[in-house]
Amino acid sequence: MAEICTFNPKHAPETEREQQVSFVPMPAVSDKRGAIETPQDQLLSEIWKGYTHFQNGDVIFAKITPCMENGKSAIASDLTNGLACGSTEFHVLRPEGGVLPDYIWRFVRQVNFRKDAEAQMTGAVGQRRVPKTYLEQHPIPLPTPRATADCEEARHPQRPHHHRPHPPHRHRKAGGEI
């Protein structure tokens, strides 16, 4: 995945730290919906150190058991001021090269991917984690234009086009009347 993602980036050092940002502890991410559901607002200066940094458009992926196996991952969106800090038990995948976050999110949500990641976990029982190197080295098929379009359609479904029926065709009578 290293060809299409930056892993665990930090906020730029010059980022204004006296602004409100989203704080995302592990329980704020739904393993059912795959979404951040209950972020809290905090001053960035209070959570700059000791937490994982991410921003709108990043994919967060739980690296610790049992959260990873349960599918805790989300696309960061609607964050306060576009920024967040959260649990250190998240890996952050920042898409590059025009790859959509939705494509990466759908890939890491797959049961087969998570089963493979589980087999690669390191650490003691109950504190096992997916290593960053596993994600970096894991192959991911590059999305085709069709897959990209499918992801966009899934994220932003268009309403069906409702065509107004044409009025009944009226024939002109001789003399110009309808």
Solvent accessible surface area in square Angstrom, and as a share of the most:
residue,aa,sasa,rsa
1,M,1,0.01
2,A,54,0.42
3,E,130,0.58
4,I,8,0.04
5,C,6,0.04
6,T,51,0.30
7,F,23,0.10
8,N,46,0.24
9,P,19,0.12
10,K,139,0.59
11,H,11,0.05
12,A,48,0.37
13,P,105,0.66
14,E,145,0.65
15,T,27,0.16
16,E,103,0.46
17,R,82,0.30
18,E,111,0.50
19,Q,39,0.17
20,Q,78,0.35
21,V,0,0.00
22,S,2,0.01
23,F,25,0.10
24,V,0,0.00
25,P,31,0.20
26,M,24,0.11
27,P,115,0.72
28,A,2,0.02
29,V,2,0.01
30,S,16,0.11
31,D,35,0.18
32,K,166,0.70
33,R,155,0.57
34,G,6,0.05
35,A,24,0.18
36,I,31,0.16
37,E,82,0.37
38,T,86,0.50
39,P,59,0.37
40,Q,90,0.40
41,D,84,0.44
42,Q,59,0.26
43,L,51,0.26
44,L,0,0.00
45,S,48,0.31
46,E,117,0.52
47,I,6,0.03
48,W,36,0.13
49,K,170,0.72
50,G,60,0.58
51,Y,80,0.30
52,T,15,0.09
53,H,5,0.02
54,F,0,0.00
55,Q,64,0.29
56,N,66,0.34
57,G,26,0.25
58,D,1,0.01
59,V,0,0.00
60,I,0,0.00
61,F,3,0.01
62,A,0,0.00
63,K,39,0.17
64,I,20,0.10
65,T,27,0.15
66,P,85,0.53
67,C,23,0.14
68,M,0,0.00
69,E,46,0.21
70,N,78,0.40
71,G,4,0.04
72,K,28,0.12
73,S,2,0.01
74,A,0,0.00
75,I,29,0.15
76,A,1,0.01
77,S,58,0.38
78,D,138,0.72
79,L,12,0.06
80,T,39,0.23
81,N,94,0.48
82,G,19,0.18
83,L,26,0.13
84,A,0,0.00
85,C,0,0.00
86,G,0,0.00
87,S,18,0.12
88,T,69,0.40
89,E,35,0.16
90,F,3,0.01
91,H,5,0.02
92,V,0,0.00
93,L,0,0.00
94,R,52,0.19
95,P,26,0.16
96,E,76,0.34
97,G,85,0.81
98,G,71,0.69
99,V,18,0.10
100,L,37,0.19
101,P,22,0.14
102,D,4,0.02
103,Y,30,0.11
104,I,0,0.00
105,W,41,0.14
106,R,104,0.38
107,F,28,0.12
108,V,0,0.00
109,R,54,0.20
110,Q,84,0.37
111,V,84,0.48
112,N,120,0.61
113,F,8,0.03
114,R,36,0.13
115,K,127,0.54
116,D,59,0.31
117,A,0,0.00
118,E,76,0.34
119,A,75,0.58
120,Q,83,0.37
121,M,11,0.05
122,T,80,0.46
123,G,55,0.53
124,A,74,0.57
125,V,142,0.81
126,G,44,0.42
127,Q,95,0.42
128,R,73,0.27
129,R,78,0.29
130,V,1,0.01
131,P,37,0.23
132,K,80,0.34
133,T,74,0.43
134,Y,26,0.10
135,L,0,0.00
136,E,47,0.21
137,Q,143,0.64
138,H,32,0.14
139,P,102,0.64
140,I,12,0.06
141,P,86,0.54
142,L,117,0.58
143,P,29,0.19
144,T,78,0.45
145,P,119,0.75
146,R,171,0.62
147,A,29,0.22
148,T,44,0.26
149,A,48,0.37
150,D,64,0.33
151,C,9,0.05
152,E,69,0.31
153,E,83,0.37
154,A,55,0.43
155,R,90,0.33
156,H,108,0.48
157,P,98,0.62
158,Q,136,0.60
159,R,210,0.77
160,P,96,0.60
161,H,146,0.65
162,H,158,0.71
163,H,159,0.71
164,R,211,0.77
165,P,113,0.71
166,H,168,0.75
167,P,110,0.69
168,P,106,0.66
169,H,148,0.66
170,R,172,0.63
171,H,138,0.62
172,R,171,0.62
173,K,132,0.56
174,A,107,0.83
175,G,85,0.82
176,G,43,0.41
177,E,118,0.53
178,I,117,0.59
